[in-house]
Amino acid sequence: MASLKGHVPHGSGPFGDRPSARRHPLVATAMVLPLAALLVVAFGGWDAVVTQASSVGVMLGR
């Protein structure tokens, strides 16, 4: 019989069992925005962000 020593069941990690449900999009956005803001400031990409947002606005007809 095979030993299961060191075996980690699917869905469990270092922080315990996680539910298999996906995150709400607003929660995911709230998690990503601070890192995105840091990268924009660190690499000076604000102009690129404004240009892209403007392009998306035009494409959506605003």
Buried (B, 14 or more C-beta within 10 A) or exposed (E): EEEEEEEEEEEEEEEEEEEEEEEEEEEEEEEEEEEEEEEBEEEEBEEEEEEEEEEEEEEEEE
